[in-house]
Amino acid sequence: MDPTVPYRPHPYHAPPRDVPRHVDRTAPEPAFPAPPPAQGGGICALGRAYGGWAPDSDAARICHIAYGN
């Protein structure tokens, strides 16, 4: 680089002049409260009900070991 020529950053590296350098990106508060926790047997109950797991199946046994319900 020629030392007699002043350094100019490439235009793509320079920040835009009309955009603030810091923008507050905090999430707004939700408009309504969170729903209460679900009642019932949890994920294993869903597997038994909708997955058609037999009570003594591998899937039911693994779910009970992993989630305890």
Backbone torsions as a table, in degrees:
resi	resn	phi	psi	omega
1	MET	NA	140.2	-178.1
2	ASP	-78.1	120.5	-177.5
3	PRO	-68.8	-14.7	179.2
4	THR	-82.1	-15.5	179.8
5	VAL	-95.5	126.2	-179.9
6	PRO	-66.4	146.4	179.5
7	TYR	-73.6	132.8	174.1
8	ARG	-127.7	125.9	178.3
9	PRO	-66.8	151.0	177.7
10	HIS	-60.5	140.6	-175.9
11	PRO	-58.9	-26.7	-180.0
12	TYR	-75.2	-19.9	-179.8
13	HIS	-90.0	-16.4	-179.8
14	ALA	-79.8	137.1	179.0
15	PRO	-69.7	147.6	177.1
16	PRO	-61.4	143.2	-175.2
17	ARG	-75.1	-27.1	-174.8
18	ASP	-93.6	2.2	-179.2
19	VAL	-107.6	129.2	178.4
20	PRO	-65.0	150.6	-177.8
21	ARG	-71.7	-31.4	-179.8
22	HIS	-122.4	129.5	178.0
23	VAL	-120.9	130.3	178.3
24	ASP	-72.7	116.2	-176.2
25	ARG	-112.4	27.1	178.1
26	THR	-72.7	144.3	-178.6
27	ALA	-75.1	142.2	176.9
28	PRO	-71.7	158.7	177.0
29	GLU	-66.1	144.2	178.8
30	PRO	-65.1	150.2	-177.5
31	ALA	-75.1	-18.3	-178.5
32	PHE	-142.8	157.4	-177.5
33	PRO	-70.7	158.7	177.4
34	ALA	-68.3	147.9	178.9
35	PRO	-69.0	156.1	178.5
36	PRO	-67.2	159.5	178.9
37	PRO	-60.1	146.4	-178.5
38	ALA	-68.2	143.1	176.6
39	GLN	-94.4	154.4	177.3
40	GLY	118.3	-160.8	-172.4
41	GLY	-89.8	1.4	176.7
42	GLY	78.3	-150.1	-172.4
43	ILE	-66.8	-34.7	179.9
44	CYS	-67.8	-36.1	177.2
45	ALA	-65.1	-36.4	176.4
46	LEU	-64.5	-40.9	177.9
47	GLY	-63.4	-40.1	178.3
48	ARG	-68.6	-41.7	-175.6
49	ALA	-74.8	-49.1	-172.9
50	TYR	-100.7	-22.8	179.7
51	GLY	-90.1	-10.3	178.8
52	GLY	70.2	29.9	-179.3
53	TRP	-70.6	135.2	171.0
54	ALA	-76.4	150.0	-177.6
55	PRO	-57.1	-31.6	-178.0
56	ASP	-102.5	18.3	-178.4
57	SER	-76.6	161.6	177.0
58	ASP	-60.6	-41.1	-178.6
59	ALA	-62.8	-43.1	179.4
60	ALA	-65.5	-41.3	179.9
61	ARG	-65.2	-45.3	179.8
62	ILE	-63.8	-41.4	179.2
63	CYS	-63.1	-42.5	179.7
64	HIS	-63.9	-39.5	178.6
65	ILE	-66.6	-43.4	-175.9
66	ALA	-74.6	-41.4	-171.8
67	TYR	-112.0	-16.1	174.7
68	GLY	74.7	20.5	176.3
69	ASN	-139.2	NA	NA
